[in-house]
Amino acid sequence: MTDSMTTQSDRVAKKNVAILVMAQALLGAQMPMIFIIGGLAGQSLASNPCFATLPISLIVAGSMLAATPISAIMQKWGRRAGFFTGASFGALGGIVGAYGLYLGSFPVFLLGSLLTGVYMSAHGFYRFAATDTASESFRPKAISYVMAGGLLSALIGPQLVKATSQIFVIPFLGTYLAVIAINVFGSGLFLFLDIPKPEAPRDDLPRGRSRLELLKTPAIAVAVICSMVSYALMNLVMTSTPLAVVGCGFTEGNAADVVSLHVLAMYVPSFFTGHLIARFGVHKIVAAGLLILAAAGAVALQGVELENFFVALVLLGLGWNFGFIGATTMLAGAHEPEERGRMQGLNDLLVFGGVTMASLASGGLMNCSGGSPVEGWSAVNMAMAPFLVLAGGALLWLALRPKEA
């Protein structure tokens, strides 16, 4: 590609990135909102406290199940259609969740959570859409800038929780009504995206590798493993955080502040993560992310004062940012355009499968693995260790492999 072609392509890419940043900020605000109150609402509705985080688990399960269909919709009808589908299900999930709270019905509330997962799946494709019209040199920066849109969602979401969670007699009902409004109004942003629909398959076009062949590619396999571990461990700890903060004697407002700072730490580094990847290489940034995640667990195990929660969750967000954006960049450069829908859907199926298991484990570890919130919080953080060893080992194996000719 010539310099002039690259410049022209990146003009379109920058416009799309700006729109996706706004979508990440506005529609993405519903994710910290739901993650702050999901476990607390579940704890108030569930008959067994071990199932308190089941609503969050079902959001992630819905995302996992929707990953392949959403990817197929985007491959056939374009990104815009997929994003509209996601926002529609986000609004529907908010409606059903609000109705479940109104009825005091845990099963109905869980159904709303499952539907919300379809939005979460579409949300995950923002980062891939940022690369569709970007040149190779702009690609890591495009991913980073879109992820940086989460900075505003980190500010908007928790503040909306504070403003809406107690405005009705039924706790958290107002928050779910706000989620509905966010999806309805935010979806209008997608009208301005300028991303061409993928070409329909033709016999003379390359079909690309099968899913199994893709997963056998070393760079792809390691990228998927590092994505899974980074996202799953972040979710494992974040899901339990509101329960731990409140369980250790602090307020819901304190929990919202901790999660807010955590989400800021997830997205603020995105302003420079792409530059760091370009300068130091993607493997070093992913490795740094895994080390920072380990540091987060170590800080959390030192005590349950409010400052421990703040520091541990900031490190957790920073580690996720380096690990997940780095792994996404690895993946984006390891498959061909004709393999995009197949690989991206498979990646998110596997990543959110791991996140589903982590969120399911989170509630059990937090509420049912010890006699107190302190013991449960310790169990959550100790559970990170084997998975960090797995991802670190995979990354080291890739780095030590002989380079292919």
Beta strands, then each sheet from edge to edge (+ up, - down):
end
